[in-house]
Amino acid sequence: MKKSLYCLSFLTLFSCSTKEKSTQSGATDTGRAATETASGQLSGEGTMKSGSTNQVPANAGKWQYDRTTDRTNNPVYKASIISSNLLEFPFPYEGGSSATLTIRKRSSGTNVYLEVSKGQFNRSFQGGNARIRFDNKPAIPYAFSAAENGRANIIFFDSEQKLINQLKTAKETVIDVGFDGQGAREIKFRTAGLNWAH
């Protein structure tokens, strides 16, 4: 009988000790994950300076050019520029959102689209409007459409060639566009020096 009581007591103490270690280990792993996310190692913010989510990306204001091929070996040309300001949104998009304006030419046509790293545009599949100001000129309304795949962080502008022509001559471009539940925000681009001949 005494042996049974000793065994039962030993098993009870052993199982409590294991649970405590497991809980401590889980808390340590959670703390480590939070630290790594806060330091930017796991957050996916590799394009930000110093891993900070509240700084403008290092390559903001410089046109980046890219030439690739599609699945049928046709060329795809892109010119992209990152906004010179960050958009600040509340939870769940807090931490600063950068915007990228891209011109893309492929065999099916030319697109000009705006994409944000965090947040959702206020748009519908029937389209929407943004106001775009080039340098000190009055803002011009530009219609846009939602992405066909349903992504809410990207919009495609209509009147692509008109927009490209304006971008070629403007030193600064400001896009005033609405965000879902956040109202309108101004996105600024230093667009001087666009070289687009496609």
Stockholm file with secondary structure:
# STOCKHOLM 1.0

chainA/1-198         MKKSLYCLSFLTLFSCSTKEKSTQSGATDTGRAATETASGQLSGEGTMKSGSTNQVPANAGKWQYDRTTDRTNNPVYKASIISSNLLEFPFPYEGGSSATLTIRKRSSGTNVYLEVSKGQFNRSFQGGNARIRFDNKPAIPYAFSAAENGRANIIFFDSEQKLINQLKTAKETVIDVGFDGQGAREIKFRTAGLNWAH
#=GR chainA/1-198 SS CHHHHHHHHHHHHHHHHHHHHHHHHHHHHHHHHHHHHHTTSSSSCTTSGGGCTTSCCTTTTSCEEEEEECTTSCEEEEEEEECSSCBCCCTTSCSCBCEEEEEEEETTEEEEEEEESSCCBSCCTTCEEEEEEETTSCCEEEEEEECTTCCTTEEEESSHHHHHHHHHHCSCEEEEEEETTTEEEEEEECCTTCCCCC
#=GC SS_cons         CHHHHHHHHHHHHHHHHHHHHHHHHHHHHHHHHHHHHHTTSSSSCTTSGGGCTTSCCTTTTSCEEEEEECTTSCEEEEEEEECSSCBCCCTTSCSCBCEEEEEEEETTEEEEEEEESSCCBSCCTTCEEEEEEETTSCCEEEEEEECTTCCTTEEEESSHHHHHHHHHHCSCEEEEEEETTTEEEEEEECCTTCCCCC
//
